[in-house]
């Protein structure tokens, strides 16, 4: 990689495929249950989780996993 260029964070790469309607889960919050993506605006992902309600996730910090 060229000097001065940074590789994108893995979280940003994984979250870039998310779109409204997709079902996801938070890897470190299994008690929240499955969530449905409501919106993706930049790095902010709004998800409605079964047991936690509506949560705004910072996609630079957390990489959500796709639900089966």
Contact map, one row per residue, 1 for C-alpha under 8 A:
11101100000000000000000000000000000000000000000000000000000000000000
11111000000000000000000000000000000000000000000000000000000000000000
11111000000000000000000000000000000000000000000000000000000000000000
01111100000000000000000000000000000000000000000000000000000000000000
11111110000000000000000000000000000000000000000000000000000000000000
10011111000000000000000000000000000000000000000000000000000000000000
00001111100000000000000000000000000000000000000000000000000000000000
00000111110110000000000000000000000000000000000000000000000000000000
00000011111110000000000000000000000000000000000000000000000100000000
00000001111111000000000000000000000000000000000000000000000000100000
00000000111111100000000000000000000000000000000000000000001111110000
00000001111111110000000000000000000000000010000000000000001100100000
00000001111111111000000000000000000000000000000000000000000000000000
00000000011111111100000000000000000000000000000000000000000000110000
00000000001111111100000000000000000000000000000000000000001000110000
00000000000111111100000000000000000000000000000000000000000000000000
00000000000011111110000000000000000000000000000000000000000000000000
00000000000001111111010000000000000010010000000000000000000000000000
00000000000000001111110000000000000011110000000000000000000000000000
00000000000000000111110000000000000111110000000000000000000000000000
00000000000000000011111000000000000111000000000000000000000000000000
00000000000000000111111100000000000110000000000000000000000000000100
00000000000000000000111110000000011110000000000000000000000000000111
00000000000000000000011111000000011110000000000000000000000000011110
00000000000000000000001111101101111000000000000000000000000000011110
00000000000000000000000111111101000000000000000000000000000001111000
00000000000000000000000011111100000000000000000000000000000000111000
00000000000000000000000001111100000000000000000000000000000000000000
00000000000000000000000011111111100000000000000000000000000000000000
00000000000000000000000011111111100000000000000000000000000000000000
00000000000000000000000000001111100000000000000000100000000000000000
00000000000000000000000011001111111000000000000011110000000000000000
00000000000000000000000010001111111000000000000011110000000000000000
00000000000000000000001110000001111100000000000011000000000000000010
00000000000000000000001110000001111110000000001111000000000000000000
00000000000000000001111100000000011111000000001110000000000000000000
00000000000000000111111100000000001111110000111100000000000000000000
00000000000000000011100000000000000111110000111100000000000000000000
00000000000000000011000000000000000011111000111000000000000000000000
00000000000000000111000000000000000011111111110000000000000000000000
00000000000000000000000000000000000000111111100000000000000000000000
00000000000000000000000000000000000000011111100000000000000000000000
00000000000100000000000000000000000000011111100000000000011100000000
00000000000000000000000000000000000000011111110000000001111000000000
00000000000000000000000000000000000011111111111000000001111000000000
00000000000000000000000000000000000011110001111100000111100000000000
00000000000000000000000000000000001111100000111110001111100000000000
00000000000000000000000000000000001111000000011111011110000000000000
00000000000000000000000000000001111100000000001111111110000000000000
00000000000000000000000000000001111000000000000111111000000000000000
00000000000000000000000000000011100000000000000011111000000000000000
00000000000000000000000000000001100000000000000111111110000000000000
00000000000000000000000000000000000000000000001111111110000000000000
00000000000000000000000000000000000000000000011110011111000000000000
00000000000000000000000000000000000000000000011110011111100000000000
00000000000000000000000000000000000000000001111000000111110000000000
00000000000000000000000000000000000000000001111000000011111001000000
00000000000000000000000000000000000000000011100000000001111111000000
00000000001100100000000000000000000000000011100000000000111111110000
00000000101100000000000000000000000000000010000000000000011111100000
00000000001000000000000000000000000000000000000000000000011111100000
00000000001000000000000001000000000000000000000000000000111111110000
00000000011101100000000001100000000000000000000000000000001111111000
00000000001001100000000111100000000000000000000000000000001001111100
00000000000000000000000111100000000000000000000000000000000000111110
00000000000000000000011110000000000000000000000000000000000000011111
00000000000000000000001110000000010000000000000000000000000000001111
00000000000000000000001000000000000000000000000000000000000000000111
